[in-house]
């Protein structure tokens, strides 16, 4: 039998597995199924697993040569096979002093050079040394990007709000919907606003549409010469950056071995560095680097990303779970689920394997989430009593950055209770003992046996935040290796955008003939009739 046959057989045998009984019969269950690393405690004991399950999952990882894959990624081999690129976002936070080679060249001097340039620029903006065209200090930073060029720094800026300079406001514009740029500009003064345009090619349609609108807004008040004092670029296209009016000295580069959704550690994080300062940015990198070393060196029995990856793949591949929820019990992490949606679903939402053959198994589960306790009054109903199996990751800091009365104790009580409730449920006997009338028992019964992980973090700091994001990056990598898919391309985002470039001139010119399907033709006709 293959490992896949063994796992299928194990999944079949687990149909009658009962988490409540497992805890009642095993006083040592938590001790066996939890891991501590620095300020993290991961409790994975409330999962539909036993010792044999974890042993089989680790065997699966061994047969998929996970250890070798980890070495290949960190060593700069072209792990992104479809695009022929290395996958080295980890080099951006390499704090070891050791070289990292790509095509026989050590990339670390370039990485550290850009980091130093970011340091000097962010210090100049924060101190008031860098001023706008009229000599006024910068008070507002507008980051214009999309995808990883927006979600990463935006999510991180929210997460690290407590560490930000409150005299500098950060804004993030990504949607090509004009409302996004318009509402952000209403909050800004041209004389004190700095725009960071983040686009590797400096041709991304959504980003450059927003950038040109911002440019026109600025020039309308301060004229053309002001552009160089109010715009900087994160890009690799010097020619287009110059055409826009940005001094190449104010262009911050990154490399093709940095995927967009993994780029917040690079110059894409410039807005974040301005907000939290260089020292805190470095602490974030150091936290991520600590998780990188843990991922590389820890045994699979104690390796946080490996454990999370194995369990997630168990549910998606063998237990019929099509989705999972990430539920941070910390308001600063309110954008984390949205960020992880891109990180996970863009990475592993693939229908062919690394050889281009269609997969015959489930990959890339659907991810959703909201901060607790908000979600408890929303979709938790489905998680507790719905017909779907939805594994959950609870995340909570033990210490709040805003200790106010009993707020945080109430928050922590809720996160602990939710994990217990999902595991235990409530049965008929317990409801009768509470005096619940017979006709309501079916409606108030909780089946329990619903799985969750709980990650306790001592406190949200730049360092622990860096650890957290790196942990999820590596978890997703693990699952890509298990499923034999390329987690680092994203061709699925391209087709709709390509077709949009064909549709746009048709919307603007009623004389153009339409050669789409009858639904698409009808929609275009309706829009043309009512807009142009």
VMD Tcl script that draws the C-alpha trace (Angstrom):
set ca {
  {0.00 0.00 0.00}
  {1.13 3.56 -0.70}
  {1.16 6.33 1.89}
  {-1.95 7.71 0.20}
  {-3.77 4.42 0.68}
  {-2.67 4.41 4.32}
  {-3.96 7.94 4.84}
  {-7.28 7.15 3.17}
  {-7.66 4.08 5.35}
  {-6.81 6.14 8.42}
  {-9.35 8.81 7.49}
  {-12.00 6.11 7.11}
  {-11.15 4.71 10.54}
  {-11.42 8.20 12.08}
  {-15.11 8.55 11.18}
  {-16.04 7.41 14.66}
  {-13.27 9.34 16.40}
  {-14.64 11.55 19.17}
  {-12.56 14.42 20.48}
  {-14.43 14.71 23.76}
  {-13.85 11.03 24.49}
  {-10.22 11.34 23.41}
  {-9.61 13.97 26.07}
  {-11.57 12.06 28.71}
  {-9.53 8.92 28.06}
  {-6.11 10.55 27.65}
  {-4.87 12.90 30.36}
  {-1.66 13.42 28.40}
  {-3.25 14.46 25.07}
  {-2.39 18.16 25.35}
  {1.21 17.40 26.33}
  {1.70 15.22 23.25}
  {-0.02 17.56 20.84}
  {1.36 21.00 21.60}
  {4.59 22.82 20.74}
  {6.27 25.85 22.30}
  {8.79 27.98 20.46}
  {10.00 31.27 21.94}
  {6.84 33.32 22.68}
  {4.52 30.94 20.77}
  {2.46 28.07 22.12}
  {0.61 26.02 19.52}
  {-2.07 23.70 20.90}
  {-3.11 21.28 18.16}
  {-4.63 18.70 20.48}
  {-8.21 19.64 19.51}
  {-7.81 18.15 16.03}
  {-9.23 14.96 14.54}
  {-5.89 13.20 14.93}
  {-4.13 10.60 17.01}
  {-0.51 9.46 17.22}
  {-0.87 7.23 14.19}
  {-2.36 10.09 12.14}
  {0.61 12.34 12.85}
  {3.05 9.52 12.15}
  {1.46 8.86 8.76}
  {1.43 12.57 7.93}
  {5.13 12.85 8.75}
  {5.77 9.79 6.58}
  {3.92 11.56 3.77}
  {6.22 14.57 4.22}
  {9.26 12.29 4.10}
  {8.09 10.57 0.91}
  {7.48 13.97 -0.67}
  {11.10 14.88 0.32}
  {10.01 17.91 2.32}
  {13.40 18.32 4.00}
  {15.10 18.48 0.61}
  {12.52 20.97 -0.67}
  {13.16 23.25 2.31}
  {16.89 23.14 1.61}
  {16.30 23.89 -2.08}
  {14.20 26.95 -1.32}
  {16.60 28.42 1.21}
  {19.66 27.71 -0.97}
  {18.42 29.78 -3.91}
  {17.60 26.96 -6.31}
  {14.93 27.80 -8.92}
  {12.08 26.30 -6.93}
  {9.52 28.30 -8.96}
  {9.81 25.88 -11.86}
  {7.26 27.39 -14.26}
  {8.90 30.81 -14.19}
  {12.47 29.57 -13.70}
  {12.99 31.65 -10.57}
  {14.45 31.20 -7.13}
  {12.10 31.68 -4.18}
  {14.05 33.77 -1.72}
  {11.82 36.10 0.26}
  {13.69 34.57 3.20}
  {16.85 36.35 2.01}
  {15.13 39.68 2.67}
  {15.10 38.92 6.40}
  {18.37 36.97 6.56}
  {20.05 38.32 9.72}
  {22.72 35.62 9.96}
  {25.46 37.42 8.06}
  {25.81 34.38 5.80}
  {25.75 34.70 2.00}
  {22.79 33.51 -0.07}
  {23.58 32.59 -3.65}
  {21.41 32.98 -6.74}
  {23.03 32.11 -10.08}
  {26.46 32.05 -8.40}
  {26.00 35.56 -6.99}
  {25.60 36.48 -3.33}
  {22.37 38.52 -3.19}
  {22.88 39.76 0.36}
  {24.95 42.87 -0.51}
  {22.08 44.08 -2.74}
  {19.46 43.20 -0.14}
  {21.33 45.06 2.59}
  {22.02 47.96 0.24}
  {18.30 48.49 -0.43}
  {17.55 48.10 3.27}
  {20.13 50.79 4.04}
  {18.60 53.07 1.41}
  {15.17 52.53 2.94}
  {16.63 53.31 6.35}
  {18.06 56.65 5.21}
  {14.90 57.66 3.38}
  {12.49 56.66 6.13}
  {14.57 58.49 8.73}
  {14.59 61.59 6.53}
  {10.80 61.55 6.19}
  {10.17 60.82 9.87}
  {12.58 63.51 11.07}
  {11.33 66.19 8.69}
  {14.59 66.34 6.75}
  {12.68 65.28 3.63}
  {10.10 67.97 2.91}
  {7.58 68.60 0.19}
  {7.91 71.13 -2.64}
  {6.80 74.01 -0.42}
  {9.15 73.10 2.43}
  {6.52 71.54 4.67}
  {7.06 68.31 6.59}
  {5.38 65.16 5.28}
  {2.34 64.18 7.34}
  {0.64 61.64 5.07}
  {2.03 58.64 3.20}
  {-0.13 57.14 0.44}
  {0.98 53.68 -0.67}
  {-0.34 52.91 -4.15}
  {-0.13 49.27 -5.16}
  {-2.27 46.17 -5.55}
  {-2.11 42.55 -4.43}
  {1.01 41.90 -2.40}
  {2.15 45.49 -2.95}
  {-0.88 46.60 -0.95}
  {-2.13 43.78 1.26}
  {1.24 43.09 2.90}
  {2.19 46.58 4.07}
  {-1.44 47.49 4.78}
  {-2.00 44.44 6.97}
  {1.34 44.94 8.72}
  {0.70 48.64 9.32}
  {-2.59 47.73 10.99}
  {-0.99 44.97 13.03}
  {1.78 47.29 14.27}
  {-0.33 50.42 14.80}
  {0.82 50.61 18.41}
  {4.41 51.07 17.21}
  {3.69 53.73 14.58}
  {4.57 57.43 14.62}
  {1.17 59.04 15.18}
  {2.31 62.22 13.43}
  {2.49 60.39 10.11}
  {-0.72 58.95 8.72}
  {-0.55 55.93 6.42}
  {-3.06 55.41 3.60}
  {-3.30 52.44 1.25}
  {-4.88 52.66 -2.19}
  {-5.29 49.57 -4.36}
  {-8.73 49.34 -5.94}
  {-9.08 50.81 -9.42}
  {-12.54 51.93 -8.31}
  {-12.10 55.70 -8.25}
  {-13.73 55.87 -4.83}
  {-10.63 54.37 -3.23}
  {-8.21 57.07 -4.39}
  {-10.81 59.85 -4.10}
  {-11.70 59.17 -0.48}
  {-8.05 58.87 0.52}
  {-7.08 62.11 -1.21}
  {-9.87 63.93 0.64}
  {-7.93 63.27 3.83}
  {-4.65 64.66 2.48}
  {-3.01 68.00 1.74}
  {-0.88 68.09 -1.45}
  {1.84 70.08 0.32}
  {2.37 67.42 3.00}
  {1.61 64.17 1.16}
  {4.14 61.65 -0.13}
  {3.09 58.93 -2.58}
  {4.84 55.57 -2.81}
  {4.01 53.88 -6.11}
  {4.70 50.16 -5.87}
  {4.78 48.27 -9.15}
  {7.59 46.01 -10.31}
  {6.99 46.86 -13.98}
  {5.48 50.31 -13.38}
  {2.81 49.30 -15.91}
  {0.25 47.53 -13.69}
  {-3.08 48.94 -14.86}
  {-4.78 49.44 -11.50}
  {-1.69 50.87 -9.81}
  {-0.74 53.25 -12.61}
  {-4.33 54.45 -13.04}
  {-4.38 55.40 -9.37}
  {-0.86 56.85 -9.56}
  {-1.77 59.08 -12.51}
  {-4.88 60.31 -10.69}
  {-2.75 61.14 -7.65}
  {-0.21 62.88 -9.88}
  {-2.89 65.03 -11.51}
  {-4.28 65.92 -8.06}
  {-0.83 67.03 -6.90}
  {0.10 68.92 -10.07}
  {-3.23 70.75 -10.06}
  {-2.09 72.48 -6.87}
  {1.72 72.40 -6.90}
  {2.59 72.10 -10.64}
  {4.90 69.65 -12.43}
  {8.13 70.38 -10.59}
  {6.59 69.13 -7.35}
  {6.30 65.53 -8.54}
  {9.88 64.60 -7.67}
  {9.40 65.77 -4.08}
  {6.09 64.00 -3.54}
  {6.51 60.69 -5.39}
  {8.91 57.80 -4.94}
  {8.78 54.39 -6.61}
  {9.26 50.77 -5.64}
  {9.98 49.25 -9.02}
  {12.53 47.72 -11.38}
  {11.62 49.79 -14.46}
  {13.84 52.86 -14.35}
  {12.67 54.16 -17.73}
  {8.98 54.24 -16.81}
  {9.74 55.67 -13.38}
  {11.63 58.56 -14.99}
  {8.85 59.16 -17.50}
  {6.45 59.57 -14.59}
  {8.67 62.31 -13.14}
  {10.29 60.40 -10.29}
  {14.01 60.83 -9.72}
  {15.72 57.40 -10.16}
  {17.60 58.14 -6.94}
  {14.22 57.77 -5.24}
  {13.48 54.37 -6.78}
  {13.73 51.35 -4.49}
  {14.31 48.04 -6.23}
  {13.45 44.43 -5.50}
  {14.07 41.25 -7.45}
  {12.27 38.63 -9.51}
  {12.88 36.05 -6.79}
  {10.52 38.03 -4.55}
  {6.90 37.09 -5.22}
  {4.34 39.84 -4.71}
  {2.55 38.14 -1.83}
  {5.90 37.56 -0.13}
  {7.22 41.08 -0.65}
  {6.35 43.02 2.50}
  {9.86 42.25 3.78}
  {11.37 44.12 0.79}
  {11.19 47.73 -0.37}
  {7.44 47.10 -0.76}
  {7.47 47.62 3.02}
  {8.81 51.17 2.68}
  {5.53 52.75 3.85}
  {5.56 50.41 6.84}
  {9.15 51.34 7.70}
  {8.25 55.02 7.59}
  {5.34 54.31 9.90}
  {7.04 52.12 12.51}
  {10.64 53.21 12.09}
  {13.73 51.33 10.98}
  {14.46 49.67 14.34}
  {10.99 48.14 14.59}
  {11.15 47.06 10.93}
  {14.41 45.24 11.68}
  {12.82 43.56 14.71}
  {10.08 42.30 12.39}
  {12.72 40.86 10.05}
  {14.50 39.28 13.00}
  {11.29 37.58 14.13}
  {10.71 36.19 10.65}
  {14.34 35.03 10.50}
  {13.91 33.20 13.81}
  {10.93 31.34 12.33}
  {12.95 30.61 9.18}
  {15.65 28.95 11.28}
  {13.05 27.03 13.26}
  {11.47 25.80 10.01}
  {14.85 24.72 8.66}
  {16.18 23.05 11.76}
  {13.39 21.82 14.05}
  {12.39 18.18 13.93}
  {9.05 17.66 12.20}
  {7.55 16.62 15.54}
  {8.23 20.10 16.93}
  {8.14 22.24 13.79}
  {5.27 24.73 13.86}
  {4.88 25.34 10.10}
  {5.28 21.63 9.35}
  {2.68 20.61 11.93}
  {0.19 23.20 10.69}
  {0.84 22.25 7.08}
  {0.41 18.54 7.71}
  {-2.83 18.97 9.64}
  {-4.24 21.38 7.05}
  {-3.43 18.95 4.24}
  {-5.02 16.12 6.26}
  {-8.33 17.96 6.40}
  {-8.28 19.15 2.78}
  {-7.12 15.89 1.27}
  {-8.61 13.19 3.45}
  {-11.32 14.56 5.74}
  {-13.39 16.44 3.18}
  {-12.83 19.98 4.47}
  {-13.02 22.52 1.65}
  {-12.35 25.60 3.78}
  {-10.79 26.75 7.01}
  {-11.01 29.84 9.18}
  {-8.29 32.02 10.68}
  {-9.70 33.86 13.68}
  {-7.36 36.36 15.36}
  {-8.51 37.51 18.78}
  {-6.67 40.79 18.46}
  {-8.06 43.88 16.75}
  {-4.64 44.87 15.44}
  {-4.67 41.65 13.36}
  {-8.03 42.48 11.74}
  {-6.53 42.40 8.23}
  {-4.64 39.14 8.77}
  {-7.37 36.87 7.32}
  {-7.55 38.98 4.14}
  {-3.77 38.85 3.82}
  {-3.70 35.10 4.35}
  {-6.45 34.67 1.76}
  {-4.04 35.91 -0.88}
  {-1.02 34.17 0.59}
  {-2.73 30.78 0.74}
  {-5.28 30.81 -2.09}
  {-3.03 32.46 -4.68}
  {-0.18 30.13 -3.75}
  {-1.99 26.81 -3.61}
  {-5.12 27.39 -5.66}
  {-3.76 25.19 -8.43}
  {-5.37 22.46 -10.54}
  {-2.22 20.96 -12.07}
  {0.87 19.53 -10.44}
  {4.50 20.54 -11.00}
  {4.60 18.37 -14.12}
  {1.55 20.08 -15.63}
  {-0.76 17.12 -15.01}
  {-4.28 17.67 -13.61}
  {-4.48 16.91 -9.90}
  {-6.97 14.31 -8.70}
  {-7.11 15.60 -5.13}
  {-8.17 18.74 -3.29}
  {-5.68 21.62 -3.05}
  {-5.87 25.20 -1.82}
  {-8.75 25.31 0.68}
  {-10.96 28.39 0.89}
  {-9.79 30.66 3.70}
  {-11.92 33.19 5.57}
  {-11.97 34.91 8.92}
  {-12.65 37.95 11.05}
  {-11.24 39.14 14.36}
  {-12.86 37.76 17.51}
  {-15.26 38.42 19.08}
  {-16.93 39.99 16.01}
  {-17.00 36.71 14.11}
  {-18.77 35.00 17.01}
  {-21.86 37.05 16.16}
  {-21.56 36.25 12.47}
  {-20.35 33.05 10.83}
  {-19.53 31.01 13.96}
  {-23.07 29.64 13.70}
  {-22.00 27.76 10.57}
  {-18.80 26.51 12.19}
  {-20.59 25.21 15.29}
  {-23.82 23.77 13.85}
  {-23.52 23.81 10.07}
  {-23.14 20.83 7.78}
  {-19.55 21.66 6.76}
  {-16.33 20.58 8.46}
  {-14.39 23.84 8.96}
  {-11.08 23.59 10.81}
  {-10.15 26.73 12.72}
  {-6.96 28.55 13.69}
  {-7.48 30.69 16.80}
  {-4.74 33.29 17.42}
  {-4.55 35.31 20.63}
  {-1.95 37.37 22.52}
  {-1.75 36.61 26.25}
  {-0.95 40.25 26.97}
  {-2.77 43.15 25.33}
  {-1.08 46.34 24.19}
  {-4.13 48.15 25.57}
  {-4.96 46.73 28.99}
  {-8.32 48.32 29.79}
  {-10.36 47.11 32.75}
  {-11.27 43.46 32.04}
  {-11.46 43.72 28.24}
  {-8.59 41.38 27.54}
  {-9.60 38.82 30.14}
  {-13.05 38.67 28.52}
  {-11.42 38.33 25.08}
  {-9.17 35.48 26.24}
  {-12.05 33.75 27.98}
  {-13.92 33.77 24.69}
  {-11.10 32.34 22.59}
  {-10.46 29.52 25.06}
  {-14.18 28.80 25.38}
  {-14.72 28.70 21.62}
  {-12.07 26.02 21.17}
  {-13.59 23.97 23.98}
  {-17.12 24.42 22.63}
  {-16.14 23.29 19.15}
  {-14.44 20.24 20.60}
  {-17.02 19.23 23.27}
  {-20.31 20.31 21.79}
  {-23.47 19.84 23.87}
  {-25.48 16.62 23.82}
  {-29.06 15.61 24.56}
  {-28.39 14.57 28.14}
  {-26.76 17.90 29.00}
  {-29.64 19.82 27.45}
  {-32.23 17.80 29.38}
  {-30.30 18.41 32.59}
  {-30.54 22.14 31.86}
  {-34.30 21.84 31.52}
  {-34.48 22.39 27.77}
  {-37.86 21.26 26.47}
  {-37.93 18.27 24.15}
  {-38.97 20.07 20.99}
  {-35.97 22.42 21.18}
  {-33.31 19.77 21.76}
  {-32.50 19.22 18.05}
  {-32.00 22.94 17.59}
  {-29.81 23.39 20.65}
  {-27.65 20.30 20.17}
  {-24.01 20.88 19.28}
  {-22.35 17.83 17.76}
  {-18.89 18.97 18.79}
  {-15.94 17.11 17.29}
  {-15.10 20.26 15.35}
  {-11.34 20.80 15.08}
  {-9.21 23.79 15.95}
  {-5.67 24.93 16.59}
  {-4.98 27.59 19.21}
  {-1.87 29.74 18.92}
  {-1.08 31.79 22.01}
  {1.47 34.59 21.58}
  {2.86 36.39 24.59}
  {2.32 39.82 23.00}
  {2.02 41.32 19.53}
  {5.37 43.01 18.87}
  {7.24 43.62 15.62}
  {9.30 40.52 16.42}
  {6.41 38.14 17.16}
  {4.45 39.56 14.24}
  {7.35 38.70 11.93}
  {7.38 35.18 13.36}
  {3.64 34.82 12.79}
  {3.67 35.80 9.11}
  {6.74 33.66 8.36}
  {5.05 30.71 10.08}
  {2.07 30.92 7.73}
  {4.31 31.41 4.69}
  {6.11 28.17 5.51}
  {2.89 26.31 6.34}
  {1.66 27.09 2.83}
  {5.00 25.97 1.38}
  {4.69 22.64 3.18}
  {1.27 22.03 1.70}
  {2.48 22.90 -1.80}
  {5.22 20.28 -1.46}
  {2.76 17.67 -0.17}
  {0.41 18.33 -3.09}
  {3.29 18.52 -5.62}
  {2.17 21.92 -6.94}
  {4.07 25.12 -7.62}
  {3.08 27.54 -4.86}
  {4.96 30.45 -6.41}
  {3.33 31.28 -9.74}
  {-0.08 32.91 -10.14}
  {-1.17 32.64 -13.74}
  {-4.77 32.43 -12.58}
  {-4.89 36.19 -11.97}
  {-4.07 37.04 -15.59}
  {-6.90 35.92 -17.91}
  {-9.60 38.23 -16.62}
  {-7.21 41.19 -16.70}
  {-6.22 40.36 -20.28}
  {-9.84 40.25 -21.38}
  {-10.56 43.52 -19.57}
  {-8.05 45.27 -21.85}
  {-10.09 44.07 -24.84}
  {-13.44 45.02 -23.28}
  {-12.42 48.55 -22.24}
  {-12.18 50.06 -25.75}
  {-15.45 48.34 -26.63}
  {-17.12 50.06 -23.69}
  {-15.80 53.42 -24.80}
  {-16.60 53.13 -28.51}
  {-20.17 52.20 -29.46}
  {-19.11 51.66 -33.07}
  {-16.94 48.67 -32.23}
  {-18.58 45.35 -33.09}
  {-18.91 42.82 -30.29}
  {-17.80 39.24 -30.77}
  {-18.25 37.78 -27.29}
  {-20.87 35.34 -26.04}
  {-24.41 36.72 -25.94}
  {-24.27 37.34 -22.18}
  {-21.06 39.38 -22.36}
  {-22.30 41.27 -25.44}
  {-25.54 42.16 -23.64}
  {-23.70 43.47 -20.59}
  {-21.41 45.63 -22.73}
  {-24.40 46.98 -24.68}
  {-26.23 47.86 -21.46}
  {-23.21 49.74 -20.09}
  {-22.57 51.55 -23.40}
  {-26.19 52.64 -23.62}
  {-26.24 54.09 -20.11}
  {-22.72 55.55 -19.82}
  {-21.46 56.78 -23.17}
}
mol new
graphics top color blue
foreach p $ca { graphics top sphere $p radius 0.5 }
foreach p [lrange $ca 0 end-1] q [lrange $ca 1 end] { graphics top cylinder $p $q radius 0.2 }
display resetview
